[in-house]
Amino acid sequence: MPAVDDIEGPVRINMAGLKTINSYGTRKLLGFVRSIAPRTLEYHECPSAFIDTLNIVRDLLGEKHDPRVVVSY
């Protein structure tokens, strides 16, 4: 992914526009998270629907399953 490779520092994802997330969206996001490993990841402005998904699919937190990747909600 050239666009992500050019980013210095953590990869920041703003989830503000997310209303809901289904299994397909979760799988796609999980694939993206795995593809950028071991890069540092941050989620910003996370809605409750996404927090609920994070509580079920811990791999969305990255390789270390670090809840600090959720910067704001």
PyMOL commands that set and color helices and strands:
alter all, ss='L'
color gray80, all
select helices_A, chain A and resi 2-5+23-36+48-56+58-61+67-69
alter helices_A, ss='H'
color red, helices_A
select strands_A, chain A and resi 11-14+41-44
alter strands_A, ss='S'
color yellow, strands_A
deselect
rebuild
show_as cartoon
